[in-house]
Amino acid sequence: MKLYKTFLHFLLTSASIAAFLMGWASFAHSLKPIQPTAIKAALAPLPPVGLATDTSFSSRLKQFFSASPSQPSRSRFVSRGS
């Protein structure tokens, strides 16, 4: 029984070490994160609606933001009680 427990401890330890090393290697070879300066350039604010050159796009954008939200439909749950 002691030999069996020792083997299980060894197996668990070696599997844990192997999983740790494979995780470390996968993180080491992963892509680098985006630099903060690139994020700021990608998230630049859009020009105001009044300065848009395409009038059809501008009018659709104004219509979208000025439209009031529609009322959600109310559904009733009906149960067949006793």
PDB file of N, CA, C and O in Angstrom:
ATOM      1  N   MET A   1       0.825  -1.199   0.000  1.00  0.00           N
ATOM      2  CA  MET A   1       0.000   0.000   0.000  1.00  0.00           C
ATOM      3  C   MET A   1       0.868   1.262   0.000  1.00  0.00           C
ATOM      4  O   MET A   1       0.544   2.251  -0.658  1.00  0.00           O
ATOM      5  N   LYS A   2       1.989   1.210   0.758  1.00  0.00           N
ATOM      6  CA  LYS A   2       2.865   2.378   0.806  1.00  0.00           C
ATOM      7  C   LYS A   2       3.487   2.653  -0.561  1.00  0.00           C
ATOM      8  O   LYS A   2       3.650   3.810  -0.951  1.00  0.00           O
ATOM      9  N   LEU A   3       3.836   1.584  -1.294  1.00  0.00           N
ATOM     10  CA  LEU A   3       4.409   1.763  -2.624  1.00  0.00           C
ATOM     11  C   LEU A   3       3.376   2.394  -3.564  1.00  0.00           C
ATOM     12  O   LEU A   3       3.723   3.243  -4.385  1.00  0.00           O
ATOM     13  N   TYR A   4       2.133   1.989  -3.449  1.00  0.00           N
ATOM     14  CA  TYR A   4       1.050   2.536  -4.277  1.00  0.00           C
ATOM     15  C   TYR A   4       0.843   4.019  -3.983  1.00  0.00           C
ATOM     16  O   TYR A   4       0.701   4.813  -4.913  1.00  0.00           O
ATOM     17  N   LYS A   5       0.824   4.411  -2.699  1.00  0.00           N
ATOM     18  CA  LYS A   5       0.665   5.824  -2.340  1.00  0.00           C
ATOM     19  C   LYS A   5       1.845   6.656  -2.836  1.00  0.00           C
ATOM     20  O   LYS A   5       1.662   7.777  -3.312  1.00  0.00           O
ATOM     21  N   THR A   6       3.039   6.113  -2.726  1.00  0.00           N
ATOM     22  CA  THR A   6       4.226   6.827  -3.176  1.00  0.00           C
ATOM     23  C   THR A   6       4.162   7.047  -4.692  1.00  0.00           C
ATOM     24  O   THR A   6       4.501   8.122  -5.186  1.00  0.00           O
ATOM     25  N   PHE A   7       3.724   6.014  -5.424  1.00  0.00           N
ATOM     26  CA  PHE A   7       3.589   6.141  -6.866  1.00  0.00           C
ATOM     27  C   PHE A   7       2.557   7.206  -7.223  1.00  0.00           C
ATOM     28  O   PHE A   7       2.798   8.005  -8.129  1.00  0.00           O
ATOM     29  N   LEU A   8       1.419   7.240  -6.539  1.00  0.00           N
ATOM     30  CA  LEU A   8       0.393   8.244  -6.809  1.00  0.00           C
ATOM     31  C   LEU A   8       0.897   9.657  -6.508  1.00  0.00           C
ATOM     32  O   LEU A   8       0.616  10.587  -7.265  1.00  0.00           O
ATOM     33  N   HIS A   9       1.634   9.824  -5.415  1.00  0.00           N
ATOM     34  CA  HIS A   9       2.206  11.136  -5.082  1.00  0.00           C
ATOM     35  C   HIS A   9       3.193  11.569  -6.169  1.00  0.00           C
ATOM     36  O   HIS A   9       3.205  12.727  -6.589  1.00  0.00           O
ATOM     37  N   PHE A  10       4.013  10.629  -6.612  1.00  0.00           N
ATOM     38  CA  PHE A  10       4.978  10.945  -7.665  1.00  0.00           C
ATOM     39  C   PHE A  10       4.258  11.313  -8.960  1.00  0.00           C
ATOM     40  O   PHE A  10       4.638  12.273  -9.630  1.00  0.00           O
ATOM     41  N   LEU A  11       3.223  10.556  -9.315  1.00  0.00           N
ATOM     42  CA  LEU A  11       2.467  10.825 -10.531  1.00  0.00           C
ATOM     43  C   LEU A  11       1.784  12.191 -10.472  1.00  0.00           C
ATOM     44  O   LEU A  11       1.812  12.941 -11.448  1.00  0.00           O
ATOM     45  N   LEU A  12       1.179  12.513  -9.347  1.00  0.00           N
ATOM     46  CA  LEU A  12       0.517  13.804  -9.189  1.00  0.00           C
ATOM     47  C   LEU A  12       1.521  14.953  -9.244  1.00  0.00           C
ATOM     48  O   LEU A  12       1.249  15.984  -9.858  1.00  0.00           O
ATOM     49  N   THR A  13       2.664  14.784  -8.614  1.00  0.00           N
ATOM     50  CA  THR A  13       3.696  15.825  -8.618  1.00  0.00           C
ATOM     51  C   THR A  13       4.245  16.045 -10.018  1.00  0.00           C
ATOM     52  O   THR A  13       4.393  17.185 -10.457  1.00  0.00           O
ATOM     53  N   SER A  14       4.546  14.963 -10.719  1.00  0.00           N
ATOM     54  CA  SER A  14       5.104  15.119 -12.072  1.00  0.00           C
ATOM     55  C   SER A  14       4.076  15.707 -13.029  1.00  0.00           C
ATOM     56  O   SER A  14       4.443  16.498 -13.898  1.00  0.00           O
ATOM     57  N   ALA A  15       2.797  15.348 -12.900  1.00  0.00           N
ATOM     58  CA  ALA A  15       1.761  15.931 -13.752  1.00  0.00           C
ATOM     59  C   ALA A  15       1.596  17.420 -13.465  1.00  0.00           C
ATOM     60  O   ALA A  15       1.400  18.209 -14.389  1.00  0.00           O
ATOM     61  N   SER A  16       1.671  17.807 -12.204  1.00  0.00           N
ATOM     62  CA  SER A  16       1.553  19.224 -11.840  1.00  0.00           C
ATOM     63  C   SER A  16       2.723  20.030 -12.404  1.00  0.00           C
ATOM     64  O   SER A  16       2.528  21.125 -12.932  1.00  0.00           O
ATOM     65  N   ILE A  17       3.915  19.499 -12.295  1.00  0.00           N
ATOM     66  CA  ILE A  17       5.088  20.203 -12.812  1.00  0.00           C
ATOM     67  C   ILE A  17       5.013  20.314 -14.331  1.00  0.00           C
ATOM     68  O   ILE A  17       5.330  21.361 -14.894  1.00  0.00           O
ATOM     69  N   ALA A  18       4.588  19.226 -15.002  1.00  0.00           N
ATOM     70  CA  ALA A  18       4.481  19.260 -16.459  1.00  0.00           C
ATOM     71  C   ALA A  18       3.422  20.280 -16.902  1.00  0.00           C
ATOM     72  O   ALA A  18       3.640  21.006 -17.872  1.00  0.00           O
ATOM     73  N   ALA A  19       2.289  20.343 -16.213  1.00  0.00           N
ATOM     74  CA  ALA A  19       1.242  21.306 -16.574  1.00  0.00           C
ATOM     75  C   ALA A  19       1.730  22.730 -16.351  1.00  0.00           C
ATOM     76  O   ALA A  19       1.440  23.618 -17.153  1.00  0.00           O
ATOM     77  N   PHE A  20       2.464  22.956 -15.273  1.00  0.00           N
ATOM     78  CA  PHE A  20       3.002  24.293 -15.009  1.00  0.00           C
ATOM     79  C   PHE A  20       3.963  24.718 -16.108  1.00  0.00           C
ATOM     80  O   PHE A  20       3.891  25.848 -16.590  1.00  0.00           O
ATOM     81  N   LEU A  21       4.855  23.829 -16.506  1.00  0.00           N
ATOM     82  CA  LEU A  21       5.838  24.169 -17.534  1.00  0.00           C
ATOM     83  C   LEU A  21       5.186  24.376 -18.897  1.00  0.00           C
ATOM     84  O   LEU A  21       5.601  25.261 -19.646  1.00  0.00           O
ATOM     85  N   MET A  22       4.173  23.577 -19.234  1.00  0.00           N
ATOM     86  CA  MET A  22       3.479  23.787 -20.514  1.00  0.00           C
ATOM     87  C   MET A  22       2.713  25.105 -20.512  1.00  0.00           C
ATOM     88  O   MET A  22       2.669  25.788 -21.535  1.00  0.00           O
ATOM     89  N   GLY A  23       2.109  25.474 -19.387  1.00  0.00           N
ATOM     90  CA  GLY A  23       1.436  26.758 -19.295  1.00  0.00           C
ATOM     91  C   GLY A  23       2.403  27.913 -19.408  1.00  0.00           C
ATOM     92  O   GLY A  23       2.123  28.906 -20.078  1.00  0.00           O
ATOM     93  N   TRP A  24       3.532  27.785 -18.757  1.00  0.00           N
ATOM     94  CA  TRP A  24       4.564  28.816 -18.823  1.00  0.00           C
ATOM     95  C   TRP A  24       5.036  28.992 -20.276  1.00  0.00           C
ATOM     96  O   TRP A  24       5.195  30.118 -20.746  1.00  0.00           O
ATOM     97  N   ALA A  25       5.257  27.884 -20.974  1.00  0.00           N
ATOM     98  CA  ALA A  25       5.731  27.961 -22.356  1.00  0.00           C
ATOM     99  C   ALA A  25       4.669  28.578 -23.264  1.00  0.00           C
ATOM    100  O   ALA A  25       4.994  29.352 -24.165  1.00  0.00           O
ATOM    101  N   SER A  26       3.410  28.240 -23.032  1.00  0.00           N
ATOM    102  CA  SER A  26       2.363  28.804 -23.896  1.00  0.00           C
ATOM    103  C   SER A  26       2.213  30.302 -23.665  1.00  0.00           C
ATOM    104  O   SER A  26       1.978  31.046 -24.618  1.00  0.00           O
ATOM    105  N   PHE A  27       2.340  30.760 -22.433  1.00  0.00           N
ATOM    106  CA  PHE A  27       2.282  32.200 -22.172  1.00  0.00           C
ATOM    107  C   PHE A  27       3.516  32.912 -22.706  1.00  0.00           C
ATOM    108  O   PHE A  27       3.428  34.065 -23.129  1.00  0.00           O
ATOM    109  N   ALA A  28       4.656  32.250 -22.693  1.00  0.00           N
ATOM    110  CA  ALA A  28       5.883  32.871 -23.200  1.00  0.00           C
ATOM    111  C   ALA A  28       5.816  33.086 -24.706  1.00  0.00           C
ATOM    112  O   ALA A  28       6.406  34.036 -25.220  1.00  0.00           O
ATOM    113  N   HIS A  29       5.098  32.208 -25.425  1.00  0.00           N
ATOM    114  CA  HIS A  29       5.018  32.315 -26.878  1.00  0.00           C
ATOM    115  C   HIS A  29       3.736  32.985 -27.355  1.00  0.00           C
ATOM    116  O   HIS A  29       3.465  33.004 -28.556  1.00  0.00           O
ATOM    117  N   SER A  30       2.949  33.529 -26.447  1.00  0.00           N
ATOM    118  CA  SER A  30       1.708  34.189 -26.853  1.00  0.00           C
ATOM    119  C   SER A  30       2.011  35.579 -27.409  1.00  0.00           C
ATOM    120  O   SER A  30       3.127  36.081 -27.278  1.00  0.00           O
ATOM    121  N   LEU A  31       1.004  36.191 -28.031  1.00  0.00           N
ATOM    122  CA  LEU A  31       1.176  37.518 -28.609  1.00  0.00           C
ATOM    123  C   LEU A  31       1.334  38.572 -27.521  1.00  0.00           C
ATOM    124  O   LEU A  31       0.798  38.441 -26.421  1.00  0.00           O
ATOM    125  N   LYS A  32       2.057  39.586 -27.844  1.00  0.00           N
ATOM    126  CA  LYS A  32       2.278  40.675 -26.894  1.00  0.00           C
ATOM    127  C   LYS A  32       1.034  41.561 -26.833  1.00  0.00           C
ATOM    128  O   LYS A  32       0.338  41.696 -27.839  1.00  0.00           O
ATOM    129  N   PRO A  33       0.735  42.168 -25.685  1.00  0.00           N
ATOM    130  CA  PRO A  33      -0.447  43.021 -25.587  1.00  0.00           C
ATOM    131  C   PRO A  33      -0.268  44.317 -26.379  1.00  0.00           C
ATOM    132  O   PRO A  33       0.852  44.725 -26.686  1.00  0.00           O
ATOM    133  N   ILE A  34      -1.382  44.947 -26.697  1.00  0.00           N
ATOM    134  CA  ILE A  34      -1.367  46.216 -27.437  1.00  0.00           C
ATOM    135  C   ILE A  34      -0.804  47.307 -26.537  1.00  0.00           C
ATOM    136  O   ILE A  34      -1.159  47.404 -25.362  1.00  0.00           O
ATOM    137  N   GLN A  35       0.062  48.110 -27.095  1.00  0.00           N
ATOM    138  CA  GLN A  35       0.665  49.194 -26.325  1.00  0.00           C
ATOM    139  C   GLN A  35      -0.363  50.292 -26.069  1.00  0.00           C
ATOM    140  O   GLN A  35      -1.250  50.492 -26.899  1.00  0.00           O
ATOM    141  N   PRO A  36      -0.274  51.014 -24.945  1.00  0.00           N
ATOM    142  CA  PRO A  36      -1.255  52.055 -24.624  1.00  0.00           C
ATOM    143  C   PRO A  36      -1.364  53.150 -25.676  1.00  0.00           C
ATOM    144  O   PRO A  36      -2.451  53.696 -25.861  1.00  0.00           O
ATOM    145  N   THR A  37      -0.293  53.491 -26.366  1.00  0.00           N
ATOM    146  CA  THR A  37      -0.378  54.543 -27.375  1.00  0.00           C
ATOM    147  C   THR A  37      -1.221  54.087 -28.559  1.00  0.00           C
ATOM    148  O   THR A  37      -1.933  54.895 -29.157  1.00  0.00           O
ATOM    149  N   ALA A  38      -1.151  52.805 -28.905  1.00  0.00           N
ATOM    150  CA  ALA A  38      -1.953  52.287 -30.010  1.00  0.00           C
ATOM    151  C   ALA A  38      -3.431  52.245 -29.625  1.00  0.00           C
ATOM    152  O   ALA A  38      -4.300  52.443 -30.473  1.00  0.00           O
ATOM    153  N   ILE A  39      -3.712  51.992 -28.363  1.00  0.00           N
ATOM    154  CA  ILE A  39      -5.103  51.953 -27.898  1.00  0.00           C
ATOM    155  C   ILE A  39      -5.709  53.350 -27.996  1.00  0.00           C
ATOM    156  O   ILE A  39      -6.851  53.495 -28.432  1.00  0.00           O
ATOM    157  N   LYS A  40      -4.966  54.377 -27.600  1.00  0.00           N
ATOM    158  CA  LYS A  40      -5.482  55.747 -27.673  1.00  0.00           C
ATOM    159  C   LYS A  40      -5.764  56.147 -29.113  1.00  0.00           C
ATOM    160  O   LYS A  40      -6.749  56.833 -29.385  1.00  0.00           O
ATOM    161  N   ALA A  41      -4.912  55.728 -30.034  1.00  0.00           N
ATOM    162  CA  ALA A  41      -5.124  56.058 -31.441  1.00  0.00           C
ATOM    163  C   ALA A  41      -6.329  55.311 -31.994  1.00  0.00           C
ATOM    164  O   ALA A  41      -7.058  55.842 -32.832  1.00  0.00           O
ATOM    165  N   ALA A  42      -6.542  54.084 -31.532  1.00  0.00           N
ATOM    166  CA  ALA A  42      -7.665  53.290 -32.032  1.00  0.00           C
ATOM    167  C   ALA A  42      -8.983  53.788 -31.467  1.00  0.00           C
ATOM    168  O   ALA A  42     -10.026  53.609 -32.096  1.00  0.00           O
ATOM    169  N   LEU A  43      -8.961  54.408 -30.294  1.00  0.00           N
ATOM    170  CA  LEU A  43     -10.182  54.872 -29.648  1.00  0.00           C
ATOM    171  C   LEU A  43     -10.368  56.379 -29.788  1.00  0.00           C
ATOM    172  O   LEU A  43     -10.945  57.019 -28.909  1.00  0.00           O
ATOM    173  N   ALA A  44      -9.891  56.932 -30.867  1.00  0.00           N
ATOM    174  CA  ALA A  44     -10.040  58.371 -31.089  1.00  0.00           C
ATOM    175  C   ALA A  44     -11.523  58.705 -31.238  1.00  0.00           C
ATOM    176  O   ALA A  44     -12.268  57.935 -31.844  1.00  0.00           O
ATOM    177  N   PRO A  45     -11.961  59.845 -30.693  1.00  0.00           N
ATOM    178  CA  PRO A  45     -13.381  60.182 -30.774  1.00  0.00           C
ATOM    179  C   PRO A  45     -13.813  60.479 -32.205  1.00  0.00           C
ATOM    180  O   PRO A  45     -13.024  60.954 -33.023  1.00  0.00           O
ATOM    181  N   LEU A  46     -15.062  60.195 -32.486  1.00  0.00           N
ATOM    182  CA  LEU A  46     -15.620  60.480 -33.797  1.00  0.00           C
ATOM    183  C   LEU A  46     -15.899  61.970 -33.941  1.00  0.00           C
ATOM    184  O   LEU A  46     -16.116  62.648 -32.937  1.00  0.00           O
ATOM    185  N   PRO A  47     -15.901  62.494 -35.155  1.00  0.00           N
ATOM    186  CA  PRO A  47     -16.214  63.905 -35.339  1.00  0.00           C
ATOM    187  C   PRO A  47     -17.676  64.162 -34.993  1.00  0.00           C
ATOM    188  O   PRO A  47     -18.495  63.247 -35.070  1.00  0.00           O
ATOM    189  N   PRO A  48     -18.016  65.388 -34.614  1.00  0.00           N
ATOM    190  CA  PRO A  48     -19.410  65.708 -34.302  1.00  0.00           C
ATOM    191  C   PRO A  48     -20.304  65.490 -35.512  1.00  0.00           C
ATOM    192  O   PRO A  48     -19.843  65.510 -36.653  1.00  0.00           O
ATOM    193  N   VAL A  49     -21.597  65.280 -35.247  1.00  0.00           N
ATOM    194  CA  VAL A  49     -22.554  64.976 -36.312  1.00  0.00           C
ATOM    195  C   VAL A  49     -22.666  66.133 -37.288  1.00  0.00           C
ATOM    196  O   VAL A  49     -22.849  65.901 -38.483  1.00  0.00           O
ATOM    197  N   GLY A  50     -22.564  67.358 -36.828  1.00  0.00           N
ATOM    198  CA  GLY A  50     -22.700  68.517 -37.693  1.00  0.00           C
ATOM    199  C   GLY A  50     -21.591  68.630 -38.724  1.00  0.00           C
ATOM    200  O   GLY A  50     -21.771  69.294 -39.745  1.00  0.00           O
ATOM    201  N   LEU A  51     -20.448  68.000 -38.484  1.00  0.00           N
ATOM    202  CA  LEU A  51     -19.322  68.109 -39.394  1.00  0.00           C
ATOM    203  C   LEU A  51     -19.257  66.967 -40.398  1.00  0.00           C
ATOM    204  O   LEU A  51     -18.321  66.898 -41.195  1.00  0.00           O
ATOM    205  N   ALA A  52     -20.224  66.084 -40.371  1.00  0.00           N
ATOM    206  CA  ALA A  52     -20.211  64.954 -41.304  1.00  0.00           C
ATOM    207  C   ALA A  52     -20.407  65.456 -42.724  1.00  0.00           C
ATOM    208  O   ALA A  52     -21.218  66.351 -42.964  1.00  0.00           O
ATOM    209  N   THR A  53     -19.667  64.883 -43.664  1.00  0.00           N
ATOM    210  CA  THR A  53     -19.761  65.328 -45.046  1.00  0.00           C
ATOM    211  C   THR A  53     -20.900  64.640 -45.787  1.00  0.00           C
ATOM    212  O   THR A  53     -21.490  65.240 -46.685  1.00  0.00           O
ATOM    213  N   ASP A  54     -21.219  63.425 -45.442  1.00  0.00           N
ATOM    214  CA  ASP A  54     -22.310  62.713 -46.104  1.00  0.00           C
ATOM    215  C   ASP A  54     -23.613  63.077 -45.404  1.00  0.00           C
ATOM    216  O   ASP A  54     -23.830  62.704 -44.252  1.00  0.00           O
ATOM    217  N   THR A  55     -24.478  63.806 -46.103  1.00  0.00           N
ATOM    218  CA  THR A  55     -25.707  64.298 -45.468  1.00  0.00           C
ATOM    219  C   THR A  55     -26.673  63.170 -45.174  1.00  0.00           C
ATOM    220  O   THR A  55     -27.396  63.232 -44.179  1.00  0.00           O
ATOM    221  N   SER A  56     -26.709  62.146 -46.002  1.00  0.00           N
ATOM    222  CA  SER A  56     -27.635  61.043 -45.743  1.00  0.00           C
ATOM    223  C   SER A  56     -27.218  60.288 -44.486  1.00  0.00           C
ATOM    224  O   SER A  56     -28.062  59.891 -43.683  1.00  0.00           O
ATOM    225  N   PHE A  57     -25.918  60.093 -44.320  1.00  0.00           N
ATOM    226  CA  PHE A  57     -25.424  59.436 -43.114  1.00  0.00           C
ATOM    227  C   PHE A  57     -25.691  60.317 -41.895  1.00  0.00           C
ATOM    228  O   PHE A  57     -26.099  59.824 -40.843  1.00  0.00           O
ATOM    229  N   SER A  58     -25.460  61.618 -42.041  1.00  0.00           N
ATOM    230  CA  SER A  58     -25.668  62.547 -40.940  1.00  0.00           C
ATOM    231  C   SER A  58     -27.134  62.565 -40.514  1.00  0.00           C
ATOM    232  O   SER A  58     -27.442  62.554 -39.322  1.00  0.00           O
ATOM    233  N   SER A  59     -28.032  62.593 -41.493  1.00  0.00           N
ATOM    234  CA  SER A  59     -29.454  62.630 -41.144  1.00  0.00           C
ATOM    235  C   SER A  59     -29.889  61.316 -40.504  1.00  0.00           C
ATOM    236  O   SER A  59     -30.703  61.323 -39.581  1.00  0.00           O
ATOM    237  N   ARG A  60     -29.357  60.186 -40.981  1.00  0.00           N
ATOM    238  CA  ARG A  60     -29.702  58.903 -40.363  1.00  0.00           C
ATOM    239  C   ARG A  60     -29.171  58.825 -38.939  1.00  0.00           C
ATOM    240  O   ARG A  60     -29.823  58.272 -38.053  1.00  0.00           O
ATOM    241  N   LEU A  61     -27.983  59.383 -38.727  1.00  0.00           N
ATOM    242  CA  LEU A  61     -27.397  59.364 -37.390  1.00  0.00           C
ATOM    243  C   LEU A  61     -28.204  60.225 -36.428  1.00  0.00           C
ATOM    244  O   LEU A  61     -28.458  59.819 -35.294  1.00  0.00           O
ATOM    245  N   LYS A  62     -28.612  61.421 -36.876  1.00  0.00           N
ATOM    246  CA  LYS A  62     -29.440  62.284 -36.044  1.00  0.00           C
ATOM    247  C   LYS A  62     -30.780  61.623 -35.740  1.00  0.00           C
ATOM    248  O   LYS A  62     -31.281  61.702 -34.618  1.00  0.00           O
ATOM    249  N   GLN A  63     -31.350  60.975 -36.744  1.00  0.00           N
ATOM    250  CA  GLN A  63     -32.632  60.305 -36.548  1.00  0.00           C
ATOM    251  C   GLN A  63     -32.495  59.158 -35.555  1.00  0.00           C
ATOM    252  O   GLN A  63     -33.388  58.925 -34.741  1.00  0.00           O
ATOM    253  N   PHE A  64     -31.393  58.455 -35.623  1.00  0.00           N
ATOM    254  CA  PHE A  64     -31.172  57.334 -34.703  1.00  0.00           C
ATOM    255  C   PHE A  64     -31.085  57.811 -33.259  1.00  0.00           C
ATOM    256  O   PHE A  64     -31.688  57.211 -32.370  1.00  0.00           O
ATOM    257  N   PHE A  65     -30.335  58.891 -33.021  1.00  0.00           N
ATOM    258  CA  PHE A  65     -30.155  59.364 -31.653  1.00  0.00           C
ATOM    259  C   PHE A  65     -31.353  60.149 -31.138  1.00  0.00           C
ATOM    260  O   PHE A  65     -31.534  60.251 -29.924  1.00  0.00           O
ATOM    261  N   SER A  66     -32.173  60.705 -32.015  1.00  0.00           N
ATOM    262  CA  SER A  66     -33.317  61.466 -31.546  1.00  0.00           C
ATOM    263  C   SER A  66     -34.555  60.596 -31.369  1.00  0.00           C
ATOM    264  O   SER A  66     -35.520  61.025 -30.737  1.00  0.00           O
ATOM    265  N   ALA A  67     -34.546  59.386 -31.912  1.00  0.00           N
ATOM    266  CA  ALA A  67     -35.716  58.503 -31.800  1.00  0.00           C
ATOM    267  C   ALA A  67     -35.877  58.052 -30.350  1.00  0.00           C
ATOM    268  O   ALA A  67     -34.904  57.701 -29.682  1.00  0.00           O
ATOM    269  N   SER A  68     -37.129  58.069 -29.878  1.00  0.00           N
ATOM    270  CA  SER A  68     -37.379  57.608 -28.508  1.00  0.00           C
ATOM    271  C   SER A  68     -37.423  56.092 -28.504  1.00  0.00           C
ATOM    272  O   SER A  68     -37.871  55.474 -29.470  1.00  0.00           O
ATOM    273  N   PRO A  69     -36.958  55.493 -27.417  1.00  0.00           N
ATOM    274  CA  PRO A  69     -36.964  54.026 -27.361  1.00  0.00           C
ATOM    275  C   PRO A  69     -38.397  53.489 -27.344  1.00  0.00           C
ATOM    276  O   PRO A  69     -39.280  54.058 -26.701  1.00  0.00           O
ATOM    277  N   SER A  70     -38.606  52.406 -28.047  1.00  0.00           N
ATOM    278  CA  SER A  70     -39.948  51.829 -28.113  1.00  0.00           C
ATOM    279  C   SER A  70     -40.266  51.126 -26.794  1.00  0.00           C
ATOM    280  O   SER A  70     -39.371  50.667 -26.084  1.00  0.00           O
ATOM    281  N   GLN A  71     -41.527  51.055 -26.493  1.00  0.00           N
ATOM    282  CA  GLN A  71     -41.967  50.401 -25.269  1.00  0.00           C
ATOM    283  C   GLN A  71     -41.819  48.891 -25.430  1.00  0.00           C
ATOM    284  O   GLN A  71     -42.238  48.331 -26.443  1.00  0.00           O
ATOM    285  N   PRO A  72     -41.231  48.236 -24.445  1.00  0.00           N
ATOM    286  CA  PRO A  72     -41.099  46.783 -24.558  1.00  0.00           C
ATOM    287  C   PRO A  72     -42.469  46.123 -24.435  1.00  0.00           C
ATOM    288  O   PRO A  72     -43.314  46.567 -23.658  1.00  0.00           O
ATOM    289  N   SER A  73     -42.675  45.077 -25.197  1.00  0.00           N
ATOM    290  CA  SER A  73     -43.962  44.383 -25.144  1.00  0.00           C
ATOM    291  C   SER A  73     -44.054  43.626 -23.817  1.00  0.00           C
ATOM    292  O   SER A  73     -43.094  43.002 -23.366  1.00  0.00           O
ATOM    293  N   ARG A  74     -45.212  43.701 -23.224  1.00  0.00           N
ATOM    294  CA  ARG A  74     -45.398  43.040 -21.937  1.00  0.00           C
ATOM    295  C   ARG A  74     -46.109  41.720 -22.177  1.00  0.00           C
ATOM    296  O   ARG A  74     -47.241  41.680 -22.659  1.00  0.00           O
ATOM    297  N   SER A  75     -45.438  40.670 -21.841  1.00  0.00           N
ATOM    298  CA  SER A  75     -46.051  39.362 -21.988  1.00  0.00           C
ATOM    299  C   SER A  75     -46.456  38.856 -20.598  1.00  0.00           C
ATOM    300  O   SER A  75     -45.755  39.065 -19.608  1.00  0.00           O
ATOM    301  N   ARG A  76     -47.571  38.209 -20.563  1.00  0.00           N
ATOM    302  CA  ARG A  76     -48.049  37.666 -19.295  1.00  0.00           C
ATOM    303  C   ARG A  76     -47.787  36.179 -19.276  1.00  0.00           C
ATOM    304  O   ARG A  76     -48.009  35.475 -20.261  1.00  0.00           O
ATOM    305  N   PHE A  77     -47.312  35.717 -18.138  1.00  0.00           N
ATOM    306  CA  PHE A  77     -47.121  34.304 -17.954  1.00  0.00           C
ATOM    307  C   PHE A  77     -48.405  33.722 -17.358  1.00  0.00           C
ATOM    308  O   PHE A  77     -48.828  34.112 -16.269  1.00  0.00           O
ATOM    309  N   VAL A  78     -48.997  32.818 -18.061  1.00  0.00           N
ATOM    310  CA  VAL A  78     -50.247  32.219 -17.599  1.00  0.00           C
ATOM    311  C   VAL A  78     -49.950  30.800 -17.150  1.00  0.00           C
ATOM    312  O   VAL A  78     -49.390  29.995 -17.893  1.00  0.00           O
ATOM    313  N   SER A  79     -50.333  30.521 -15.939  1.00  0.00           N
ATOM    314  CA  SER A  79     -50.145  29.166 -15.441  1.00  0.00           C
ATOM    315  C   SER A  79     -51.511  28.534 -15.184  1.00  0.00           C
ATOM    316  O   SER A  79     -52.477  29.239 -14.890  1.00  0.00           O
ATOM    317  N   ARG A  80     -51.591  27.281 -15.287  1.00  0.00           N
ATOM    318  CA  ARG A  80     -52.839  26.571 -15.041  1.00  0.00           C
ATOM    319  C   ARG A  80     -52.823  26.079 -13.602  1.00  0.00           C
ATOM    320  O   ARG A  80     -52.486  24.929 -13.318  1.00  0.00           O
ATOM    321  N   GLY A  81     -53.189  26.964 -12.723  1.00  0.00           N
ATOM    322  CA  GLY A  81     -53.215  26.614 -11.307  1.00  0.00           C
ATOM    323  C   GLY A  81     -54.399  25.751 -10.960  1.00  0.00           C
ATOM    324  O   GLY A  81     -55.301  25.560 -11.775  1.00  0.00           O
ATOM    325  N   SER A  82     -54.400  25.233  -9.759  1.00  0.00           N
ATOM    326  CA  SER A  82     -55.519  24.383  -9.348  1.00  0.00           C
ATOM    327  C   SER A  82     -56.702  25.189  -8.887  1.00  0.00           C
ATOM    328  O   SER A  82     -57.726  24.620  -8.508  1.00  0.00           O
TER     329      SER A  82
END
